[in-house]
Amino acid sequence: MADFSVDGKIALCHSADLKDSGDAVPFDVSYQGQTSRAFAIRFEGQSHAYLNRCAHIPMEMDYQPNRFFDSDGQWLICATHGALYDPATGACVGGPCRGGLVKITLDEQDGVVRWHTAHNLKPIEF
């Protein structure tokens, strides 16, 4: 669904694709000039997105493809290190980590979730 628009927002998915504490919608970005994996989730009715990079050691976090929530659906968990993150803020709440997750600004309008570009966050150029 990716579609670059003039206002610096990229269409990511339909709002209905994000289920509370469910599977993430993955996407690729250029972060600080490097291709990086990112993911969008819904938590307590709000959509959020982060780089798929643990703050402890920069490794992808999902324990199965697009699965980041713990068994209770309350925390994002790094499958490699066990670090726990607040799904609403990306802040580390337990386990080994240095800081929090890199947050990507999202908005939802007309049933579409869009991510916002920034000076260090761009769409992948083909």
Secondary structure, 3 states (H helix, E strand, C coil): CCEECCCCEEEEEEHHHCCECCCCEEEEEEECCEEEEEEEEEECCEEEEEECCCCCCCCCCCCECCECECCCCCCEECCCCCCEECCCCCCEEECCCCCCCCEECEEEECCEEEEECECCEECCCC
